[in-house]
């Protein structure tokens, strides 16, 4: 099967993306306006399922079942039971298969907004200003989901059908665990390639960090403020423990010079303390303090080895700082505990994407590294499927005033459409009718 599309097909598909782009932006606004924090994805998933059904996909919804997932290596420790939410799958199967299969995957869960009053526009208002669409999840990664959907629309609007099987996946809980995609893999999702349009600034990601997420609870010695020296503040102890974890972060970052491609990153380990809570009474020396966070490591390393290093730091706290002899740190693994991945240069999938990107943007495709968790790692490491992470330019993802660049979204939609057409193969509708 040829991977090169006829020039007429390229022009027709690109024109179809242009023609339908305002519809794509309107759909993106609709799904951004459906708040989909972790465990609250049902509303947006029903919108996606309806959009797929209206386009003739075979639609299936299914829950993420923790008990079934726990024994699978793609599972990461969950802190919710996923009741009331679900994954969505939409399939298109050609009557006669002659092309390769493809999964287009995107997650719909979003991180919290922080204080909405700090935003220029309400976080879920999906306000369009010039070339930017604002809103929580606009960049990470509902724009990518819209690109997947409208890329296939463009192929069909241009008068073509895919000759390879396609699965459209809309998954939950990527931001904390990746268990939505893990559930898809557990159910047997497979293809010759996967494309996931995370916000990558139009680069393709060829490596990412492994990530482990944790909760640490430390203890102090409670006392009255009249004799604080007799106690130990658990809150102060927590900051001392975090200081020791910063030493671990520096040690892991120092390894980057021996890790291909990571030497140019400032902070590939990236210890982040995301939440902290402690104390029982304003005028008491606090007994307990809890903090949660994440830390990264390098592809090729096993999560269990890095988790063991982390555990050693906590176990030896008292030997490094006598003030922490009574801290009694309790460690829980909560969320992503997964290895990173590398996408070998020269895969067929990346070559086809590079051609599509060139046709859509008139620029060469750049390769980048992301020091964060990506669902692509699950497909690469646990399903053996080449996974392409490639999506639009965004700003302030996970921050205040998150937004996605609309001209970039249009270019990415064109690239995904041309990639999908070339990878799966196309035939004219007239030829099949």
C-alpha positions in Angstrom: 0.0 0.0 0.0 1.4 3.4 -0.9 1.9 5.9 2.0 1.9 8.8 -0.5 -1.5 10.4 -1.0 -2.4 11.8 -4.5 -2.0 15.5 -4.7 -5.7 15.8 -5.4 -6.6 14.0 -2.2 -4.2 16.2 -0.2 -5.8 19.3 -1.6 -9.3 18.1 -1.1 -8.7 17.0 2.5 -7.0 20.3 3.4 -9.8 22.2 1.9 -12.3 20.2 3.9 -10.5 21.1 7.1 -10.7 24.7 6.2 -14.4 24.5 5.3 -15.3 22.8 8.6 -13.0 24.7 10.9 -15.6 27.0 12.4 -17.7 23.9 13.2 -14.6 22.4 14.9 -14.1 25.5 17.0 -17.7 25.5 18.0 -17.5 21.8 19.0 -14.3 22.6 21.0 -16.2 25.4 22.8 -19.0 22.9 23.6 -16.7 20.4 25.2 -14.7 23.0 27.1 -18.0 24.3 28.6 -18.6 20.8 29.9 -16.4 20.8 33.1 -14.7 17.4 33.3 -12.6 17.2 36.5 -11.5 13.8 37.6 -14.5 11.6 38.3 -16.8 14.2 36.7 -16.3 13.3 33.0 -19.7 11.9 32.3 -21.2 15.1 30.8 -18.4 15.6 28.2 -18.3 11.9 27.4 -22.0 11.9 26.5 -21.3 14.8 24.2 -18.4 12.9 22.5 -20.5 9.7 22.3 -23.3 11.6 20.6 -20.9 13.2 18.2 -19.5 9.9 17.2 -22.9 8.2 16.9 -24.1 11.1 14.6 -21.1 10.4 12.4 -21.8 6.7 11.9 -19.2 5.3 14.3 -19.9 2.1 16.2 -20.0 3.6 19.7 -19.3 1.8 22.9 -19.0 3.1 26.5 -17.5 1.2 29.3 -16.4 1.8 32.9 -12.8 1.7 34.2 -12.9 -1.3 36.5 -10.2 -1.1 39.1 -10.4 -4.7 40.4 -9.9 -6.0 36.8 -7.1 -3.5 36.2 -5.0 -4.0 39.3 -3.1 -7.0 37.9 -2.3 -5.3 34.6 1.1 -3.6 34.3 -0.5 -0.5 32.8 -2.5 0.1 36.0 -1.5 2.9 38.4 -2.8 3.2 42.0 -6.2 4.8 41.9 -7.8 6.9 44.6 -11.4 6.9 43.2 -13.6 4.1 42.0 -14.7 5.8 38.7 -18.4 5.3 39.5 -20.5 7.4 37.2 -18.0 8.0 34.5 -16.7 6.0 31.6 -14.5 5.7 28.5 -16.0 6.2 25.0 -14.9 4.2 21.9 -16.0 4.8 18.4 -15.0 2.4 15.5 -15.1 2.7 11.8 -14.5 -0.6 10.0 -14.2 -0.8 6.2 -16.2 -3.4 4.4 -12.9 -4.7 2.9 -9.7 -4.1 4.9 -6.7 -3.2 2.8 -5.0 -0.6 5.0 -3.4 -0.4 8.3 -5.2 0.2 11.6 -5.1 3.3 13.8 -6.2 4.4 17.2 -6.9 8.2 17.7 -6.7 8.7 21.5 -7.5 11.7 23.6 -8.3 12.3 27.3 -11.2 14.5 28.5 -10.3 14.9 32.2 -8.9 18.3 33.2 -7.0 19.5 36.3 -8.7 21.9 38.8 -8.9 25.6 37.9 -7.4 27.0 41.1 -9.2 30.3 42.0 -11.6 31.1 39.1 -11.4 34.8 40.1 -7.7 34.8 39.0 -8.7 34.0 35.4 -9.3 36.7 32.8 -12.4 34.8 31.6 -14.3 32.2 33.6 -12.4 28.9 33.3 -15.2 27.0 31.5 -16.6 29.9 29.4 -14.6 28.9 26.3 -14.0 32.5 25.3 -12.5 33.1 21.9 -10.1 36.1 21.6 -8.4 36.6 18.3 -6.3 33.5 17.6 -6.8 31.9 21.0 -9.5 29.9 22.7 -9.4 30.2 26.4 -10.6 27.6 29.0 -9.5 24.8 31.3 -8.8 21.9 29.1 -8.8 23.9 25.9 -5.2 23.0 25.3 -4.8 19.9 27.5 -6.3 18.3 25.6 -9.8 18.9 24.3 -8.4 20.7 21.3 -6.7 17.5 20.4 -9.9 15.5 20.7 -11.6 18.0 18.4 -8.7 17.6 15.9 -9.1 13.9 15.9 -12.8 14.1 15.3 -12.7 16.7 12.6 -9.7 15.1 10.9 -11.8 12.1 10.1 -14.7 14.3 9.1 -12.5 16.1 6.6 -11.4 12.8 4.9 -15.0 11.9 4.5 -16.1 15.3 3.4 -13.4 15.2 0.7 -15.1 12.2 -0.7 -13.0 9.4 0.7 -13.3 6.4 3.0 -10.6 4.8 5.1 -9.5 1.3 4.0 -8.0 0.5 7.4 -9.8 0.0 10.7 -10.0 3.1 12.9 -10.8 3.4 16.7 -11.5 6.8 18.2 -10.9 6.7 22.0 -12.0 9.3 24.5 -10.6 8.3 27.8 -10.8 9.4 31.4 -8.3 10.0 34.3 -5.1 10.6 32.3 -4.1 13.5 34.5 -3.7 11.4 37.7 -3.2 7.8 36.7 -3.6 6.9 33.0 -6.1 4.3 34.0 -8.6 5.3 31.2 -6.1 4.2 28.5 -5.0 1.3 30.7 -8.6 0.1 30.7 -8.7 0.4 26.9 -5.6 -1.7 26.6 -7.0 -4.3 29.1 -10.1 -4.6 26.8 -7.8 -5.5 23.9 -7.5 -2.2 22.1 -4.8 -2.6 19.5 -3.7 -1.1 16.2 -0.7 -0.7 13.9 -0.2 2.8 15.4 -1.6 5.3 17.9 -1.8 9.1 17.6 -2.4 11.2 20.7 -2.7 15.0 20.1 -1.5 16.3 23.4 -0.4 20.0 23.3 3.2 19.6 21.9 3.6 22.8 19.9 3.4 20.9 16.7 6.4 18.7 17.5 6.3 14.9 17.7 7.5 13.6 21.1 10.2 10.9 20.8 10.7 10.4 24.6 9.1 11.1 27.9 9.9 10.8 31.5 8.7 8.0 33.7 6.6 9.3 36.6 5.8 8.2 40.1 3.2 10.0 42.3 3.1 9.8 46.0 1.5 10.9 49.3 3.7 11.3 52.4 2.3 11.8 55.9 4.8 13.0 58.5 4.3 13.3 62.3 5.4 15.9 64.8 5.3 16.1 68.6 2.3 18.2 69.6 2.8 20.8 72.3 1.4 24.1 73.7 2.8 27.3 72.3 4.1 28.3 75.7 6.8 25.5 75.4 7.2 25.0 71.6 10.8 23.6 72.2 9.2 20.5 73.7 7.4 19.7 70.5 8.1 19.3 66.8 5.8 20.9 64.2 4.7 18.3 61.7 4.3 21.2 59.2 7.9 22.2 59.7 8.9 18.6 59.5 7.1 18.2 56.2 9.2 21.0 54.7 12.3 19.4 56.0 11.3 16.1 54.3 10.6 18.0 51.1 14.1 19.5 51.4 15.5 15.9 51.5 13.4 15.0 48.4 14.9 18.1 46.6 18.3 16.5 47.2 17.0 13.3 45.5 15.7 15.4 42.7 19.1 17.0 42.2 20.8 13.6 42.2 18.4 12.3 39.5 18.7 15.4 37.4 22.5 15.0 37.5 22.0 11.7 35.6 20.7 13.6 32.5 24.1 14.0 30.9 24.2 10.2 30.5 20.7 9.9 29.1 20.4 10.5 25.4 18.4 13.6 24.6 17.8 14.6 28.2 21.0 16.6 28.7 19.4 19.7 27.3 16.4 19.7 29.7 16.7 21.9 32.7 14.8 19.7 35.2 13.9 16.2 33.8 13.2 14.8 37.3 10.9 17.7 38.2 9.9 17.1 41.7 6.5 18.8 42.2 4.7 19.1 45.5 1.1 19.7 44.5 -0.9 19.6 47.7 -0.2 20.0 51.4 -2.4 19.9 54.5 -1.6 19.8 58.2 -2.3 20.8 61.7 -5.2 20.4 64.0 -5.5 23.7 65.9 -4.2 27.3 65.4 -2.6 27.4 68.9 -1.1 23.9 69.0 2.2 22.5 67.7 0.7 20.3 64.9 1.0 16.5 65.1 0.5 15.5 61.4 1.0 16.9 57.9 0.4 15.4 54.5 1.7 16.4 51.1 1.3 14.9 47.7 3.5 15.2 44.6 5.3 13.6 41.7 8.9 13.0 40.5 10.2 11.9 37.2 12.9 9.6 35.9 14.3 8.4 32.6 13.0 6.0 30.0 14.6 2.6 30.4 14.4 2.8 34.2 11.8 0.7 36.0 9.4 2.4 38.3 10.0 -0.1 41.1 13.7 0.7 41.2 13.0 4.5 41.4 10.3 3.9 44.0 12.8 1.9 46.1 15.3 4.9 46.0 12.5 7.2 47.1 11.6 4.9 49.9 15.2 4.8 51.1 15.3 8.5 51.4 12.3 8.5 53.7 13.6 5.5 55.7 16.9 7.3 56.4 15.6 10.7 57.2 16.6 10.6 60.9 20.2 9.7 60.0 20.6 12.8 57.9 18.6 15.2 60.1 18.1 14.4 63.8 15.0 16.7 63.9 13.3 14.1 61.7 13.9 11.0 64.0 10.3 11.1 65.1 8.8 12.1 61.7 7.6 8.5 61.1 6.9 9.1 57.4 4.1 7.1 55.9 4.3 6.7 52.1 1.5 5.8 49.7 1.8 5.6 46.0 -1.2 7.4 44.6 -1.5 7.9 40.8 0.8 7.3 38.0 3.6 4.8 38.6 4.8 4.2 35.0 8.0 4.1 33.0 8.9 6.5 30.3 9.3 5.5 26.6 11.4 6.2 23.5 10.0 6.3 20.0 12.8 5.0 17.8 13.7 7.3 15.0 12.7 6.0 11.6 9.4 4.2 12.4 6.9 4.0 9.5 4.4 5.9 11.6 6.6 8.8 12.3 7.7 9.0 8.6 4.1 9.1 7.5 3.3 11.8 10.1 6.3 13.8 9.0 5.0 13.8 5.4 1.6 14.9 6.6 3.0 17.6 8.7 5.1 18.9 5.8 2.0 19.0 3.5 -0.1 20.8 6.1 2.5 23.3 7.5 5.2 23.5 4.8 7.7 22.9 7.7 9.7 19.9 8.7 8.5 17.9 11.7 10.6 18.5 14.8 11.3 15.9 17.5 11.0 16.8 21.2 11.1 15.3 24.7 8.5 15.8 27.3 9.5 15.5 31.0 6.0 14.4 32.0 3.6 11.4 31.9 2.0 10.6 28.6 -0.6 7.9 27.8 1.6 7.0 24.8 3.9 5.3 27.3 1.2 2.7 28.0 0.8 1.8 24.4 4.5 1.7 23.8 5.5 -0.2 27.0 2.5 -2.5 27.5 1.0 -3.0 24.1 4.0 -2.7 21.8 2.3 -0.2 19.5 4.1 2.8 18.0 2.6 5.9 19.6 2.8 9.4 18.2 2.2 12.3 20.6 1.6 15.4 18.4 -0.7 18.3 18.9 -1.3 22.1 18.8 0.4 25.1 20.4 -1.1 25.9 23.8 -0.3 28.3 26.7 -0.7 28.0 30.4 -1.8 24.3 30.5 -2.4 23.4 34.2 -2.2 27.1 34.9 -4.3 30.3 34.9 -5.8 31.4 31.6 -5.1 28.2 29.7 -5.6 28.6 26.0 -5.0 26.9 22.6 -3.9 28.6 19.4 -6.6 28.2 16.8 -4.4 28.6 13.6 -2.1 25.9 15.1 -5.2 23.7 15.8 -6.2 24.0 12.2 -2.7 23.0 11.0 -2.7 20.0 13.4 -6.1 18.9 12.2 -4.9 19.0 8.6 -1.8 17.0 9.6 -3.8 14.4 11.5 -6.3 14.1 8.6 -3.5 13.6 6.1 -1.7 11.2 8.4 -4.8 9.1 9.0 -5.6 9.0 5.3 -2.1 7.9 4.3 -1.7 5.5 7.2 -5.0 3.7 6.9 -5.3 4.2 3.1 -8.3 5.7 1.3 -10.7 4.9 -1.4 -13.2 7.1 -3.1 -16.8 6.7 -1.9 -17.9 6.3 -5.6 -15.6 3.3 -5.9 -17.1 1.6 -3.0 -20.8 2.4 -3.7 
